[in-house]
Amino acid sequence: MGKKNKSANNSLGRSLIKDRFGSANKTKRNKDSSMLHTADVNDGYEWSRLNLQSVTEESSFQEFLSTAELAGTEFQAEKLNVTFVNPKSGIGLLSKEDEKRMKETQDQNRQLLGIPRRPKWDSDTTTEQLQAAERDSFLEWRRRLAKLQEVEDVLLTPYEKNLEFWRQLWRVVERSDVVVQIVDARNPLLFRCEDLELYVKEVSCHKLNLLLVNKADFLTPTQREVWATYFAGLGVQAVFFSATEAAKEDDSDNEESEEKRVETNSGALLSREELITLFRTLHTGPKVSAGVTTIGLVGYPNVGKSSTINALLTCKKVSVSATPGKTKHFQTLFLGQDLLLCDCPGLVMPSFVCTKAEMVVNGILPIDQLRDHVPPVTLVASLIPRHELEYMYGIMLPAPMEGEDPLRPPTAEELLNAYGYNRGFMTQNGQPDNPRSARYVLKDFVKGKLLYCHAPPTYDQAQYHAFPERTKHSSTVPLPPQGARLLKANKVTGDDLDKQFFQKVSVGVHQKGEDNRPSSSDTKPWKDHRNKRNKREKLRRVYAHLDQ
C-alpha cells in the first residue's frame, strides 16, 4: 500500500475553504476576526513568541511575581520593600506579640498557681488515714494544674511530681519558725513562690517569711538597691547574700560584726556573721522548740542552698552539686545552741515560663540531659550582645548578610560554629561539634560567666543592666584569658623574630671516636647497634668453622 499524498490532502482542504469563503466574501471575512488564529490577530502582542502553558499550581515566589505582573508593578521598583526573613533566627523563642499575649494570660491565671497543702490532722488521725488524705489532696492539685495547662494553654515549669518531696517540705514548714526562700539574684521572681509564703502563714500566724537573695555578688550596689526597694514595696522582707564571698571571709572581725544592727531590705551585701545575727534576732514570737530558733531553708535546685549552709557552718556539711535534685531528704544542723538550720530538698515549684529554654538557662533543668540545644543557645545569644560574646570567648562571629538587620543577634549555629572551631571541638566528619559547644556555653551562662541580670517589673531593663562597650582596638580594656591567649598566639613582634633567629644553641663539635651518648643510668639506655653487629660477625665465624 503506497503512502498517502499529504500535499493532495492539503490542497483539498484549501480548496474547500476557498469554495466556502470565496473571494467575494473576502472583505467581510477580514472584518470578522473570530475566524482568525491567535497568531494572525494583530493586537500588539507577539503571540508566536509566548510559551503558553496551563498553570494550576505555583510556588509562593512565582505567585508573588505573577501578582506583581498583573498589578503592573515593576519588580525592581518593589525590591527595596521586601523583608528578608532568616529562618534560623529565633528558633524555639516566642515573638514579641506572642510573649506579650502569654504574659497577659499568666497574670490572669496566677491565682490558680500554687503548691499542694497538707490536709488537716490531729492526734486521733491514724497514719493510714493521713497518707490517704495526702494522696487525694496531691492528686487534686495535679489535676488542677493539668487543667490549667490544657485549657489556658500556658507553660509551667516541670514541677515536682513526687509526693515524697512535698512531704519533706510540709515537715520543714511545720517545724520552722522562719521559712527562708533562697532565690537567684539574677532572676529572683522566677525562683520566688508567693503561694509558699501564704502556706507558711496558714500553718501558723507566728511563722515568718524571709527572702534570701543569694549570688548577690553578681549585682552592683545600685541593682541591689533597686530590688530592695521593689521588695519593700510588696511588704516582703529580703536580704542579700553571697555564699561564695562568705566562704572567703576571715573570722577575725566576728565581734565587730555581731555588734552591727542588721536590717532587711537595706540592699547591703551581708556577711556570714551578719546573716547569722539576723537569723537569731528576726523571730521574737513563740517558737516551735523552746529556746531554739529553727530556720527552714527552701529553694529551687541550683540556687546555692547547700553552698549557703556550708558557708554558714564554715565547713562542708552538705554535699554540693550543680545537678538539680542532689539533696533527697531534709536534715537539721545546729548553728549554735540557740540556732537550728533545717535544710529542705530542692523543689521545682510550679511557676510560669514562656519557653522551655528559660528553664535550661536558669539552671532548673540539667544541661547534660538536654536533647535540643538550639533554643537555649538562641536565648543566650539574644540576651548577651554580640560584642560581649566575642570578647569573652575570643572569637569572631559572622556579620549579618546583606538585607538582614545589622543589629540582629547571632544565631545558635553561628555562635556554636565559631566556638567549636576556636576550641577544636570537631566531629569525625570534620564538622564543629555543636552539642558539645552548647554545653560549655550554657554552663557558662548558668555559672554567671556570661552575666545577664533581670530587672524588676517596675524598672527599665536597659537601664538596669547595661553591657560595657568594647572596641576591638581599645588598649585600655583588658582582654579575657581566652582572648589574650589567642592574641598572643597570632601576634609576633620584631623582637620575637630576632630572638628566634639569633638564639644560640650549643650543639657541640663531633669528633671521630668520641662517645657523646648518655650513660647507662638513664631511664632509656642507648641502643648500641655496633655491639649487635659484632655479635652477628662472631656467629658467622662459628658457623663457618662448623661447616669446615
C-alpha positions in Angstrom: 0.0 0.0 0.0 1.5 3.2 -1.0 2.0 6.3 1.0 -0.7 8.9 1.3 -0.2 12.1 -0.6 -0.2 14.8 2.1 0.1 17.6 -0.4 -3.1 16.4 -2.1 -5.0 16.4 1.2 -3.7 19.9 2.0 -4.7 21.1 -1.4 -8.2 19.6 -1.0 -8.6 21.4 2.3 -7.6 24.7 0.9 -10.0 24.3 -2.0 -12.9 23.6 0.3 -12.1 26.7 2.4 -11.8 28.7 -0.8 -15.1 27.5 -2.1 -16.9 28.2 1.2 -15.3 31.6 1.7 -14.9 32.9 -1.7 -13.2 35.9 -2.9 -16.5 37.8 -2.9 -16.7 37.5 0.9 -13.0 38.4 1.4 -13.9 41.9 2.7 -16.4 40.5 5.1 -14.0 37.9 6.4 -11.4 40.5 7.2 -13.9 42.4 9.2 -14.9 39.2 11.2 -11.8 38.4 13.2 -13.4 35.5 15.1 -12.2 33.0 12.4 -8.6 34.1 12.7 -5.9 32.1 14.7 -4.3 33.8 17.6 -1.0 34.2 15.7 -2.9 36.1 13.0 -4.5 38.6 15.3 -2.7 41.9 15.1 -3.4 43.3 18.6 0.1 44.3 19.6 1.1 41.0 21.3 3.6 38.7 19.8 1.6 35.5 20.3 4.0 33.3 18.4 6.8 34.1 20.9 4.8 33.3 24.1 5.2 29.9 25.8 1.6 29.2 26.8 1.2 26.5 29.5 -1.7 25.6 31.7 -0.8 26.8 35.3 -2.8 25.2 38.1 -0.2 25.4 40.9 2.6 27.7 41.5 5.1 28.4 44.3 4.8 31.4 46.6 7.7 33.2 44.8 6.1 32.5 41.4 2.7 33.8 42.8 4.4 36.9 44.0 6.0 37.6 40.6 2.7 36.9 38.7 0.7 39.1 41.1 3.2 41.9 40.6 3.0 41.5 36.9 -0.8 41.5 37.0 -0.7 44.7 39.1 1.5 46.3 36.6 4.3 46.7 39.1 8.0 46.5 38.2 9.9 44.1 40.5 12.9 46.3 40.6 10.8 49.2 42.0 9.4 47.0 44.8 12.6 45.2 45.7 13.5 47.6 48.5 10.2 46.9 50.2 10.9 43.1 50.5 11.8 42.0 54.1 14.4 39.2 54.4 13.4 36.6 56.9 16.1 34.4 58.4 14.5 31.0 59.2 17.3 30.1 61.6 16.9 33.1 63.9 14.6 32.9 66.9 14.2 29.1 66.8 12.3 27.9 69.9 11.6 31.5 71.1 8.4 33.5 71.0 7.8 36.7 69.1 7.2 39.9 70.9 3.4 39.7 70.3 3.2 36.1 71.4 5.3 36.8 74.5 3.1 39.7 75.5 -0.1 37.6 75.0 1.5 34.8 77.0 2.3 37.1 80.0 -1.3 38.5 79.9 -2.7 35.0 80.2 -0.3 34.2 83.0 -1.3 37.3 85.0 -5.0 36.3 84.6 -4.4 32.8 86.0 -1.8 33.5 88.6 -4.2 32.8 91.4 -4.6 29.2 90.2 -0.8 28.6 90.6 0.1 27.2 93.9 1.6 24.4 95.9 -0.1 21.3 97.4 -1.4 21.7 101.0 -1.1 19.1 103.7 -4.5 18.0 104.9 -5.6 18.9 108.5 -4.8 16.2 111.0 -4.8 15.7 114.8 -3.8 13.2 117.4 -6.7 10.9 116.5 -5.8 10.7 112.8 -4.1 7.4 112.0 -1.1 7.1 109.7 -3.1 5.3 107.0 -5.8 8.0 107.1 -3.3 10.8 106.9 -1.4 9.2 103.9 -4.6 8.6 102.1 -5.7 12.2 102.6 -2.3 13.4 101.4 -2.6 11.4 98.2 -6.1 12.7 97.5 -5.0 16.3 98.1 -1.9 15.9 95.9 -3.9 14.2 93.1 -6.4 17.0 93.1 -3.6 19.6 93.0 -2.1 17.9 90.0 -5.4 17.7 88.2 -5.9 21.5 88.7 -2.5 22.3 87.2 -3.1 19.9 84.3 -6.4 21.6 83.5 -4.7 25.0 83.7 -2.2 23.9 81.1 -4.7 22.3 78.8 -7.5 24.9 78.9 -5.4 28.1 79.2 -2.5 26.9 77.1 0.2 28.2 79.5 3.6 26.7 80.0 4.7 25.7 83.5 8.0 24.7 84.9 8.3 20.9 85.2 7.2 20.9 88.8 8.0 18.1 91.3 5.5 15.3 90.8 6.8 13.0 93.6 4.7 13.3 96.7 7.6 12.3 99.0 9.4 15.6 98.2 6.3 17.6 99.1 6.0 15.7 102.4 9.6 16.8 103.1 8.5 20.5 102.5 5.5 20.1 104.8 7.6 18.8 107.6 10.1 21.6 107.2 7.4 24.3 107.2 5.7 22.8 110.3 8.9 22.7 112.4 10.4 26.0 111.4 10.0 29.4 112.9 11.3 31.3 109.9 11.0 29.9 106.4 13.7 31.3 104.2 13.3 31.1 100.4 16.6 31.2 98.7 16.5 32.7 95.2 19.0 33.6 92.5 19.9 37.2 92.3 19.9 37.2 88.5 16.2 36.4 88.3 14.6 36.5 91.8 11.0 36.4 90.7 11.4 33.2 88.7 12.5 31.4 91.9 10.2 33.0 94.3 7.0 31.2 95.2 4.3 33.5 96.5 1.9 30.7 97.4 4.6 29.2 99.7 4.5 32.4 101.8 0.8 32.1 102.1 1.0 28.5 103.1 3.5 29.4 105.9 1.0 31.8 107.4 -1.8 29.3 107.0 0.2 26.8 109.1 0.8 29.3 111.9 0.5 33.1 112.1 3.6 33.2 114.3 5.9 32.0 111.5 7.8 34.4 109.4 8.9 34.5 105.8 12.3 35.8 104.6 13.6 36.1 101.0 17.4 35.4 100.8 18.7 36.7 97.5 21.8 34.5 97.0 24.6 35.1 94.5 24.1 38.8 95.1 27.8 39.4 94.3 26.7 39.3 90.6 24.7 42.5 91.3 26.1 46.0 91.6 25.1 48.1 94.7 22.7 50.1 92.6 21.0 46.9 91.3 20.6 45.6 94.9 19.1 48.9 95.9 16.6 48.6 93.1 15.5 45.1 94.2 15.4 46.1 97.9 13.0 49.0 97.0 10.8 46.7 95.0 10.5 44.0 97.7 9.9 46.7 100.4 7.0 48.0 98.3 5.5 44.5 98.3 5.9 44.1 102.0 8.4 41.3 101.6 11.5 41.1 103.8 14.6 40.4 101.7 18.3 40.3 102.4 21.3 39.9 100.0 23.9 37.3 100.5 26.7 35.6 98.6 27.7 32.1 99.7 30.8 32.3 97.5 32.1 35.5 99.1 31.1 34.4 102.6 33.3 31.3 102.2 36.3 33.6 101.6 35.7 35.8 104.7 38.1 35.8 107.7 36.6 35.3 111.1 38.9 37.8 112.7 36.2 40.5 112.9 33.5 38.4 114.4 32.9 40.6 117.5 32.7 43.8 115.4 30.2 42.1 113.0 28.0 41.0 115.9 27.7 44.5 117.2 26.3 45.8 113.9 22.5 46.2 113.6 21.3 44.1 110.6 18.1 45.3 108.8 16.1 43.7 106.0 15.6 45.5 102.6 18.7 47.5 103.0 20.4 46.5 99.8 23.7 45.7 101.6 25.6 42.5 100.9 25.5 40.7 104.3 28.5 38.8 105.6 28.3 35.4 107.3 28.2 36.8 110.8 25.6 39.4 109.9 23.3 36.8 108.4 23.7 34.6 111.5 22.8 37.6 113.7 19.7 38.3 111.6 18.6 34.7 111.9 18.9 34.9 115.7 17.1 38.2 116.2 14.4 38.1 113.4 11.9 35.9 115.2 10.7 37.2 118.5 7.4 35.4 119.0 6.7 31.9 120.4 8.9 29.2 118.9 8.2 25.7 117.9 11.1 24.4 120.1 11.6 26.3 123.3 14.9 28.2 123.4 15.9 27.4 119.8 15.1 29.3 116.6 14.6 27.0 113.7 15.4 28.3 110.3 13.9 26.4 107.4 15.8 26.8 104.1 13.7 26.2 100.9 14.6 26.8 97.3 14.9 25.6 93.8 17.7 23.3 92.8 21.0 25.1 91.9 20.2 28.4 93.7 23.0 27.8 96.1 21.1 26.5 99.1 23.7 23.9 100.1 26.5 26.3 99.5 24.8 28.8 101.8 24.6 26.2 104.6 28.3 25.3 104.2 29.3 28.9 104.2 27.3 29.5 107.5 28.9 26.4 109.1 32.4 27.3 107.8 32.8 23.6 106.8 31.3 21.2 104.3 28.3 19.6 106.0 26.1 19.3 102.9 27.1 17.9 99.5 27.1 20.4 96.7 26.3 19.7 93.1 25.4 21.6 90.0 22.9 18.9 89.1 19.4 19.6 90.3 18.0 17.2 92.9 21.2 16.4 94.8 19.6 16.7 98.3 16.9 14.0 98.8 15.8 14.4 102.4 15.6 17.3 104.9 18.2 17.4 107.6 18.8 19.5 110.7 22.1 21.2 111.5 22.8 23.2 114.7 24.5 26.5 114.2 25.0 27.1 117.9 22.9 26.1 120.9 20.1 28.5 120.1 20.0 28.3 116.3 19.0 25.3 114.2 19.1 25.1 110.4 16.6 22.8 108.6 17.6 22.0 105.0 14.8 21.0 102.6 15.4 19.1 99.4 15.5 21.3 96.3 12.0 21.6 94.9 10.9 22.8 91.5 7.7 24.5 92.3 5.2 25.4 89.6 5.9 28.7 88.0 5.0 30.4 84.7 7.6 30.4 82.0 7.3 31.3 78.3 9.6 28.7 76.8 11.5 25.6 78.0 14.7 27.4 77.1 14.2 29.7 80.0 14.3 26.8 82.4 17.6 25.5 80.9 19.5 28.8 81.1 18.3 29.4 84.7 19.6 26.0 85.9 16.2 24.5 86.6 16.7 21.7 84.0 20.0 19.8 83.8 22.2 20.7 80.9 23.8 17.3 80.5 20.4 15.7 79.9 19.5 18.3 77.2 18.3 16.9 73.9 17.7 20.0 71.9 20.4 22.6 72.4 19.3 25.2 69.8 16.5 27.0 71.7 18.5 27.7 74.9 21.6 28.8 72.9 19.4 31.0 70.8 18.1 32.6 74.0 21.6 33.2 75.3 22.6 34.8 72.1 19.6 37.1 72.3 20.4 38.2 75.8 24.2 38.6 75.6 25.3 41.2 72.9 27.4 40.1 70.0 30.5 42.1 71.1 30.3 40.6 74.6 30.3 37.0 73.3 33.3 37.9 71.1 35.1 39.4 74.0 34.5 36.6 76.4 35.5 33.7 74.1 38.0 35.4 71.8 36.0 34.5 68.7 34.8 36.4 65.6 31.1 36.0 64.8 30.0 36.3 61.2 28.3 39.6 60.4 24.7 39.6 59.2 24.3 39.2 55.5 23.0 41.9 53.1 19.4 42.6 53.6 19.3 41.4 57.2 19.1 43.5 60.3 22.6 44.6 61.1 21.8 44.6 64.8 20.3 41.1 64.9 21.8 38.7 67.5 23.8 35.8 66.2 22.1 32.5 65.6 22.8 29.4 67.6 24.6 27.9 64.6 26.8 30.9 64.1 27.8 31.0 67.8 28.4 27.3 68.2 30.4 27.0 64.9 32.7 29.8 65.9 33.1 28.4 69.4 33.7 24.9 68.1 36.3 26.0 65.6 38.1 28.1 68.2 38.2 25.2 70.8 38.8 22.4 68.3 35.6 20.7 69.1 35.1 18.7 65.9 33.2 15.6 64.9 34.6 12.7 63.0 33.2 14.2 59.8 35.2 17.4 60.2 32.2 19.5 61.3 32.0 21.6 64.5 30.6 19.6 67.4 27.8 22.0 68.3 26.1 19.9 71.0 29.4 19.8 72.9 30.0 23.5 72.4 26.4 24.2 73.6 27.0 22.5 76.9 30.0 24.7 77.6 28.2 27.9 76.6 25.1 27.1 78.6 27.1 26.2 81.7 29.0 29.5 81.4 25.6 31.3 81.4 24.4 29.3 84.5 27.6 29.9 86.4 27.4 33.7 85.7 30.4 33.9 83.4 28.0 35.2 80.8 26.2 37.5 83.1 22.6 38.7 82.5 20.5 40.1 85.3 16.8 40.6 85.1 15.3 43.9 86.3 12.1 44.2 88.5 8.9 44.7 86.5 8.7 48.3 87.6 12.2 49.1 86.2 13.6 49.5 82.8 15.8 46.6 81.7 18.1 48.6 79.5 18.9 51.0 82.4 19.1 48.2 84.9 21.7 46.0 83.1 23.9 47.8 80.6 26.7 46.0 79.0 30.1 47.8 78.6 31.1 49.0 75.2 34.1 47.1 74.0 36.1 48.2 70.9 38.4 45.9 69.0 41.3 48.3 69.1 40.9 49.6 72.6 44.1 49.3 74.7 42.5 50.4 78.0 40.1 47.4 78.2 41.8 44.3 79.5 41.3 41.1 77.4 39.9 37.9 78.9 42.2 34.9 79.3 40.9 33.3 76.1 41.3 36.5 74.0 44.8 37.1 75.5 46.0 33.7 74.6 44.5 34.0 71.1 46.1 37.4 70.5 49.5 36.2 71.9 49.5 33.1 69.6 48.8 35.2 66.5 50.9 38.2 67.2 54.6 38.0 66.5 56.7 41.1 67.0 60.1 42.0 65.5 61.9 41.3 68.8 60.4 37.8 68.8 61.8 37.2 65.3 65.2 38.5 66.3 65.3 36.2 69.4 64.3 33.2 67.4 66.9 34.0 64.6 69.8 34.8 66.9 69.1 32.2 69.5 72.3 30.4 70.3 72.1 26.7 70.6 75.2 24.8 71.6 75.3 21.7 69.5 78.9 20.8 70.2 81.6 19.5 67.7 81.6 15.9 66.6 84.9 14.1 66.7 85.7 10.7 65.5 85.8 8.1 68.2 84.1 10.4 70.7 81.2 8.8 72.6 78.6 11.5 73.3 75.9 9.0 74.1 74.2 9.2 77.5 75.2 7.0 80.3 73.6 3.7 81.1 72.0 5.2 84.2 69.4 7.0 82.0 65.9 5.7 82.0 66.2 4.8 78.3 69.7 3.4 77.7 71.4 4.0 74.4 70.9 1.2 71.9 74.4 0.2 70.7 74.0 -1.1 67.2 77.7 -1.8 66.9 77.5 -4.5 69.6 74.8 -6.2 67.7 76.9 -6.1 64.5 79.8 -7.6 66.3 77.7 -10.4 67.7 76.4 -11.3 64.3 80.0 -11.4 63.0 81.0 -13.8 65.7 78.1 -16.1 65.0 79.0 -16.1 61.3 82.6 -17.2 62.1 81.3 -20.0 64.4 79.0 -21.4 61.6 81.8 -21.2 59.1 84.1 -23.2 61.4 81.5 -25.9 61.9 81.0 -26.2 58.2 84.7 -26.9 57.7 
